[in-house]
Amino acid sequence: MSGKRIGAEAVAEKGWLRAHKWLLLRRISQLGILALFLLGPLAGIWVVKGNLNYSYTLDFLPLTDPYVALQAAMTGHVPEKLGLIGLAIVLAFYFLVGGRVYCSWVCPVNLVTDAAGWLRDRLGIKGSIHLSRNTRYWILAMTLVGSAATGVVLWELINPVSMLHRGLIFGLGAAWTVVVAVFLFDLFVMSRGWCGRLCPVGAFYSLLGRWSPVRVAARERAACNDCMDCFEVCPEPQVIRPALKGEGKGVGPVILAPNCTNCGRCIDVCSKDVFSFGLRANNPVSTARVD
């Protein structure tokens, strides 16, 4: 990388705003959703009641987190009618747009981990422990089995999202311990470690959105100049290469990996506009390897 700032070419080519468009939209989404949840308890304006596990918006729209609902079902508790309606709405939404959109566009802990990643880069912290990306799936399985065995929705005991909400509403306290631990883990122990290696929520949503039609695609991959900026900013960089480089004959430009978060950062930082959003069905295969 020769010490150059990631995305500098995109800023020079497209301007700062276009080179940060999807990042800014994500931040507006994350902070806006968080604000709606906090307006009630902090200001008495109840647009949304509840939290990301279960909410009721404008007294008519129920939304139920499917991962929490599944854990509850493992304990023998099935949601009532309104909860089931909310569950169906959320399942349909994330199936269509991509399950891990939750991680990049909704989850407030993403703000914490991105802040840790930004500070890690600025401080020049190198090296980290090694954990398989499959670790999060093992943790997912353990939360489900553990919930069935104990009769308790286990993930909620340490869920950083719930802890962050409690900390913002009730002030400093034990709830912040988990959030700070996530930040310090990503800062000092492992880059992108929490979301990329440990979080069972991301693992669950990757399975939910495995066949989602909305995808990022490297439609102009022939224009790639190998600057590597997309790999540097991507929270799941392993998903890029097959689509970008055409890993063998018959590989199309659409990123089909379920762990792609559809965050759009690869679109932002690419000075050649290689990437764009599209549909998985629009995936013409290559006839030769793209170098």
C-alpha positions, 0 to 999 in steps of 0.5 A, spaced: 500 500 500 506 504 500 503 508 506 497 511 502 491 513 505 485 508 503 480 511 498 485 516 497 484 515 489 477 515 490 476 521 493 481 524 488 477 521 482 470 522 485 470 527 490 469 526 498 462 525 498 461 520 493 467 516 496 463 516 502 456 515 500 454 508 502 458 509 509 454 516 510 448 512 509 449 507 513 451 511 519 444 515 518 441 509 518 444 506 524 444 512 528 437 514 526 434 507 528 438 508 535 435 514 536 428 512 534 429 507 540 431 512 545 426 517 543 421 514 548 425 512 554 429 519 554 424 524 551 417 521 552 416 520 544 414 513 543 415 512 535 418 505 537 417 501 543 421 496 545 428 494 542 431 490 536 429 484 539 422 486 539 419 492 537 412 496 536 412 502 531 407 507 531 402 502 535 401 498 529 408 495 526 411 489 530 418 487 528 421 480 532 428 478 531 428 471 528 435 469 532 432 471 539 425 468 537 429 461 535 432 461 542 426 462 545 423 457 541 428 452 543 426 454 551 419 452 549 416 459 548 413 460 542 411 468 540 404 470 540 400 472 534 403 479 534 410 476 535 409 471 529 407 477 524 413 481 526 417 475 525 414 474 518 416 481 516 423 481 519 424 474 515 421 477 509 425 483 509 432 480 510 431 474 506 430 480 500 435 485 502 441 480 505 441 478 512 447 481 514 445 488 512 443 487 519 450 488 521 452 493 517 446 498 516 442 496 523 446 494 529 449 499 533 455 495 535 458 496 528 459 503 530 463 501 536 467 496 532 468 500 526 471 506 531 476 500 534 478 499 527 479 506 525 483 507 531 487 501 530 489 503 523 491 510 526 495 507 532 498 502 527 497 496 531 499 490 527 498 483 528 492 479 532 490 472 534 488 467 529 480 465 530 477 461 524 471 465 521 467 458 523 468 460 530 461 464 530 457 458 527 459 454 533 457 459 538 451 460 534 450 453 535 452 453 542 447 459 544 441 454 541 443 448 544 444 452 551 438 455 551 434 449 550 438 445 555 437 451 560 430 454 558 434 461 558 435 465 552 442 465 553 445 470 548 441 476 551 445 475 558 451 478 554 448 481 548 452 487 546 446 490 542 442 490 548 447 492 553 449 498 549 441 500 549 441 499 557 447 503 557 445 509 553 438 509 557 440 508 564 447 511 564 454 508 566 454 501 569 455 494 568 452 494 561 458 498 558 462 492 560 461 488 554 461 494 550 467 496 552 470 489 552 468 488 544 471 495 543 478 493 546 478 486 543 477 489 536 482 494 538 488 490 541 487 483 540 484 482 533 482 486 527 475 485 525 475 480 530 468 481 534 463 481 527 468 477 523 469 471 528 465 471 534 458 474 533 453 469 533 448 474 530 452 475 524 452 468 523 445 467 524 443 473 519 448 470 514 444 463 514 438 467 513 440 471 507 444 466 503 439 466 497 438 474 498 437 477 491 440 484 492 448 483 492 454 487 490 457 485 484 464 487 480 460 489 474 466 493 471 472 488 474 476 489 467 477 496 470 480 494 476 487 497 477 489 492 483 489 498 488 487 493 494 482 498 497 476 494 497 480 489 500 482 493 506 475 496 507 471 490 507 469 487 513 469 480 510 474 481 505 474 473 503 468 474 499 471 479 494 476 475 490 471 470 487 467 475 483 473 480 482 478 476 479 473 470 476 476 464 480 476 460 474 471 459 468 464 460 469 464 465 475 460 471 474 461 478 477 456 478 483 458 477 490 454 471 492 458 469 499 452 470 504 457 473 509 457 479 505 454 485 509 452 489 503 455 495 506 457 498 500 464 500 502 467 497 496 463 501 492 465 507 495 473 506 495 473 504 488 476 509 484 474 505 477 467 504 479 468 497 479 463 495 484 455 496 484 449 494 487 445 489 483 441 482 483 444 475 484 440 473 477 444 478 473 450 474 474 453 473 467 459 468 467 466 469 465 469 465 459 476 466 461 480 468 468 480 476 469 487 478 472 
